[in-house]
Amino acid sequence: MRQMKNKNRAEIKRSIFAYFIVFSLIIIAILWLCQTLLLDTFYYRNTLSGMKRVSSSLSEQYMYDNFSDTVESTALKSQYSIRVLRLSNGRVTTLATVETLGSSVHKLTNDQLGYIYEKAAENGNVYYTEVYLHNVFNPIFMREELSAYIPQFDGDMGESNPFSLGIADERLVLCRLVYDENGDALMLLLDSELSPVSSVVSTLRVQLSFISLIILLLSLLLAKWISGRISRPIVRLNDKAKRLADGGYGVDFSGDGYREICELGDTLNDASEKLSALDRMQKELIANISHDLRTPLTMIKGYAELMRDIDSENTPENMQVIIDETERLNELVADIMQISKVQSESESVTLEVFDLSQSINEIIERYRRLKHSEGFDFELHIADSSVIKADKGKILQVICNLLNNAINYTRNGKVIINCFNSDGFVHVDIIDRGEGIPAEELPNIWQRYYKVDKTHTRSRVGSGLGLSIVRGILELHHARYGVQSTLGDGSRFWFELPLFKSL
């Protein structure tokens, strides 16, 4: 099923290749659109924009004495024909004029000037139109006049080509009206040639054909190289991950490539190390549990057979041995069930308010009675009162697990318990005088199945789950916890919980 799903998914190499080619085709299409179909529009808009900027600049300088010089220098710089007229009391006066080759604004008739003036006044004092020069007739055609002369002419030089009528040049005329303080109007008339772009478009099409072919070929080569460069390290990681899934924990995911791929390799290396450690711990768990289960079962079976076969051995002492070993089995099974709940996050807490100091004092008294005959000494330094709100049963289990751990590893039989209040928290220390824990082992002691001492002795019974249960319960309470240890001087396990503040 997984293989069928993988077949239905696109390969990253093919996907990158396809995306790159599609992107290249889009770029080529945009080039063709802009350089051929829209070239005439871009040219027209750019010319019109330039004329508007020049006319706006001139409209701000007409009151200066050197206005004529300004018009002349502007015309020479912009290559526009410029004609400036003043309209006052029905009279038209020329203020400045500069004529370039093919100028049309100097050939406009009075009727045409009047029409342009009216249109500019109607359109926010700015108006532009195309005009067409004729080879024979001195009067020129405006766009509106040509449309009337040739009804089917729509201004785009289509089937009714005005040049077939002897029109030699197409130009753009812009008019800007400016009013002075006396209410007189100034007509700024600018004229620019509109060069036909059909020949340029034809040349560009040939050029773009070669450019498009080159871009497409380069895109194919580049897409193949990029897709391969990106996909190869991913494919290698995938192959190694399959080996990891089959139990090959020694696989090295380190490699070259992009940063994200290298980081993925490092993450997989870390996951491989943790899986390897977990696998090793699980094997140790099986060995530990097998040993810890076999010992009490062997004793239970042996004492039961002894009591069955020999009537005189049916004594309370032998029965007590069977009961003790059964209790040992119950504790081991309870630990396994507890860690399963904690690790599966199905465990919940039932909060209640209680005095932790009093509870610890009661626990220590029970341990003193139970362990007195074995020579254990419990040194207790405890606050008068440490009221907290927590799951009482689980917190007491933490205390018991840490005490059992200290009892198992202390060398002189002495265990120190501190419980004091500080900065709104109750702080609990449980200290043993054992051999200590190597610094490199400290990060692992909270892990499931982990035991620093791998040997099995009757005095150190456990599954390696006690500290993992402690961690799970304390994290359920969002408590702070930790351990400090010095080789040869023992270990100090601690945790902190917030003190309860009544409202």
Helices and strands as residue ranges (DSSP letters): H 2-8, H 12-32, I 33-37, H 39-59, H 67-78, E 81-88, E 91-98, H 110-122, E 126-134, E 141-142, H 143-149, G 162-165, E 167-179, E 185-193, H 198-245, H 259-309, G 311-313, H 316-343, E 352-355, H 356-371, G 372-374, E 377-382, E 387-390, H 392-409, E 414-422, E 425-432, G 439-444, H 466-476, E 480-486, E 490-498
